[in-house]
Structures are given as structure tokens and as C-alpha cells.
Amino acid sequence: MAKQKRNVVLHGTSGMIGGMLVFRQTATGTVIQSPPRVSGKVSELQRAQRRRFQHAVLYAGAAVSDPETGPVYAAKSGEGRTPRIVAIADYLRAPDIERVDVSGYHGQPGDVIRIEATDDVMVKEVKVVITRVDGVPVEEGFAVPEATGYEWTYTAVTVNDSLAGDRIEVYASDLPGNITKAEEIL
């Protein structure tokens, strides 16, 4: 790949010439390279990714014009990122659950489970499900967001006498409806 810096003839040139050379602009100057090779075959994974991206574009169109989500995406835009681009990226990336702290949970009403969940735009809600080792549900509900924006607190409401082996599942969802699951075994 050849690089040209400050060449009067090639300055600002981009595109393909004669089907043999491709010119493109980068931060360091004009890059000249051979054209990409296209096999013509599309794998099932490529088709799935194309469908996913198409859904992301459709979601973004609706989300930026929605009176509730539009301002959220507009607030996250800037520096070359339009609200539409932010919404597409949000659709393509699920939230992350960084930490589930069960040290404050002892099976009593009022016990607290702390969750750290992040997203590129915002975590919409965090749900907690507590199940006994034998599969019997103990309780479930939604955590409350803290002022930090990434910390969530779930307060238990039911007595749970048998903690050993119990499962605590945490589900974090974002605006497009992506859901991430984390699990802790007591």
C-alpha cells in the first residue's frame, strides 16, 4: 500500500480508477491500494449480521423520532456522532453487568443486593430473581437506580431460610431491549 503526503495531483482523491487502483483519504494523507477482492459468497453469519444491522437502522429511525428516547440519544450525540448513529450502536451492544454484590443478603427482608450495570447510553432497568437450590422461586423484583447512574440496589422483601446453593440472577436491559444476565450462587 502506497502513501502520498501533500501531493498536489492526488490531494483529496478518493474512489477507484480503472478498476485497478483505489484512492482513499486518511488522517495521514492519500492511500493508494488495490481494490478489495469480493468472493460473491455470503455466509450465514454475514446474512445474520446484515439482518441485525438492518434491524438496528430501523430501530434508530423510530427511536430518534420518539419523544421519550429521542432526547436521550440526542444528549449522547456529538463529535461526529449523530443521535441516529448513537441509537444504532446502542441497539448493537447489550448492557454490561460489572458486579453483583450479595454480601448484604442474608435471606431477610430489608437485606440489600448491589449491582453495577453499565451501557453505552443507559441501563433502563435491572431485575433480580432469587431461586432456592431446589428451583422454588423465593422472590423477584426490580432494583432501584442510585444517583451514580451505574449502581443499582435491590432490597429483599421475603424471608429465605435456606441460602446454601440458592441462585441470584440479575438481568439488565437497555433502551432497545437488549438483556444481559449475571448469576451468583450463594
Residue pairs with C-beta under 8 A, 6 or more apart in sequence:
1 31
1 32
1 33
2 31
2 32
2 33
3 28
3 29
3 30
3 31
3 32
4 10
4 29
4 30
4 31
4 32
5 28
5 29
5 30
6 29
7 29
7 30
10 23
10 30
10 32
11 30
12 25
12 30
13 23
13 25
13 30
14 23
14 24
14 25
14 30
15 22
15 23
16 22
16 23
16 35
17 23
19 35
20 34
20 35
21 32
21 33
21 34
21 35
22 32
22 33
22 34
22 35
22 36
23 30
23 31
23 32
24 30
24 31
24 33
25 31
52 92
53 88
53 92
55 91
56 87
56 88
56 91
56 92
56 176
57 88
59 87
59 88
59 91
59 176
60 73
60 84
60 85
60 87
60 88
60 91
61 84
63 69
63 70
63 73
63 87
63 175
63 176
64 70
64 73
64 74
64 83
64 84
64 87
69 87
69 175
70 83
72 121
72 122
72 175
73 83
73 84
73 86
73 87
73 90
73 121
74 83
76 83
76 86
76 120
76 121
77 83
77 85
77 86
86 120
86 121
87 121
87 176
89 120
90 119
90 120
90 121
90 174
90 175
90 176
91 176
91 178
93 119
93 120
93 178
94 119
94 174
94 178
94 179
94 180
95 117
95 118
95 119
95 123
95 172
95 173
95 174
95 178
95 179
95 180
96 117
96 118
96 119
96 172
96 180
97 115
97 116
97 117
97 170
97 172
97 180
97 181
97 182
98 116
98 117
98 118
98 150
99 114
99 115
99 116
100 113
100 114
100 115
100 168
100 170
100 182
100 184
101 113
101 114
101 115
102 113
102 168
102 184
102 186
104 111
104 112
104 113
104 114
105 111
105 112
105 113
105 156
105 168
105 186
106 163
107 156
107 159
107 160
107 161
107 162
107 163
108 156
108 159
108 160
109 156
109 157
109 158
109 159
110 155
110 156
111 155
111 156
112 153
112 154
112 155
112 156
113 128
113 143
113 153
113 154
113 156
113 168
113 170
114 151
114 152
114 153
114 154
115 126
115 128
115 143
115 151
115 152
115 153
115 154
115 170
115 172
116 150
116 151
116 152
117 123
117 126
117 150
117 152
117 170
117 172
117 180
118 150
119 172
119 174
121 174
121 175
122 149
122 174
122 175
123 145
123 150
123 152
123 172
123 173
123 174
124 173
124 174
124 175
125 142
125 143
125 172
125 173
126 142
126 143
126 145
126 152
126 154
126 170
126 171
126 172
126 173
127 140
127 141
127 142
127 143
127 170
127 171
127 173
128 140
128 141
128 142
128 143
128 154
128 168
128 169
128 170
128 171
129 137
129 139
129 140
129 168
129 169
129 170
129 171
130 137
130 138
130 139
130 140
130 156
130 158
130 160
130 166
130 167
130 168
130 169
131 137
131 138
131 166
131 167
131 169
132 138
132 160
132 162
132 165
132 166
132 167
133 162
133 164
133 165
133 166
133 167
138 158
138 160
138 166
139 156
139 157
139 158
139 160
141 154
141 157
142 154
143 152
143 153
143 154
143 170
144 152
144 153
144 154
144 155
145 151
145 152
146 152
146 153
160 166
163 186
164 186
165 185
165 186
166 185
166 186
167 183
167 184
167 185
167 186
168 183
168 184
168 185
168 186
169 181
169 182
169 183
170 181
170 182
170 183
170 184
171 179
171 180
171 181
172 179
172 180
172 182
173 179
173 180
